[in-house]
């Protein structure tokens, strides 16, 4: 772990050391508890979701300087690809977005296009999938979600939203904005000329080809980051005591690969 990597976590928790420690611990604990998502996770594993436009970051920030990230969950083909691919892609995508220092400071403005989101998608949106996706941006990744706009949400959107809401903190829910087909509230935060055509904007989908190419060329970077974390970790039960004597690490067994800071 280098200093730049650690600073992401500090900025996400406004340099509060205790909160930063909890976030870093959550980050590495999740890697052990969810191998179906984090084992050998890298861009090439879910390349199709990046190439078809399921995720993209806009070149222009919103009026508050926040990076605008676009998500199109309807582009996930539930018949051919597992639900864990969505969580993997979200992790890889957001991790890459968060390398930008301006994003670390100003935060992320998410925009989710739910056009084409069918009952087939809803059927696969299980509580476990909802929890894993929410934990990524709420408790695991060093990011600040400043706003999340839902666009073109279907009538049955309340079903998956009710599932997701169980795992959301109240302060996060208050940052959600439902737009439907009227995008005036979204346009108040970012000029339509900087938005893709599926938001009635003027840019093509996946307009920033250079950013996408950089993401898809970063397998080696993710492979290196995957080397760090808890080794042979288990969540202890009963009254076991942390060998390190750190009360905040109670319940965590195993070893941790040395981090050079």
Secondary structure, DSSP 8 states (H G I E B T S, - for coil): --HHHHHHHHHHTTT-HHHHHHHHHHHHHHHHHTHHHHTT--GGGGHHHHHTTSEEE-SS--TTS-EEEEE-GGGS-TTTS-THHHHHHHHHHHHHHTTSHHHHHH-EEEEEE-TT--HHHHHH--HHHHHHHHHIIIIISS--EEEEEEES--TTHHHHHHHHHTTS-HHHHTTEEEEET--HHHHTTS-GGGSBGGGT-SB-TT--HHHHHHHHT-HHHHHHHTT-SEEEEEE--TT---TT--GGGTTEEEEE-----
